[in-house]
């Protein structure tokens, strides 16, 4: 639902793993504040991951839910 901007190189990626596949000379670094771009309306915004509230999970411009719930896979 969003693209994430890498602080190390300034490029936009689907995820940190996508960054690391493309950029072989460095790895994605995680900061407490992420710079994101909504895939629906292309609005750029920042979110502090240490203080993320339920209302922060929606794009302020188009109300797209960008923070989707994760799934837990149980290994048997």
Secondary structure, DSSP 8 states (H G I E B T S, - for coil): -EEEE-TTT--EESSHHHHHHH-TTS-----SEEEEEETTT--EEEEEGGG--GGGGB-TTT--B-S---------
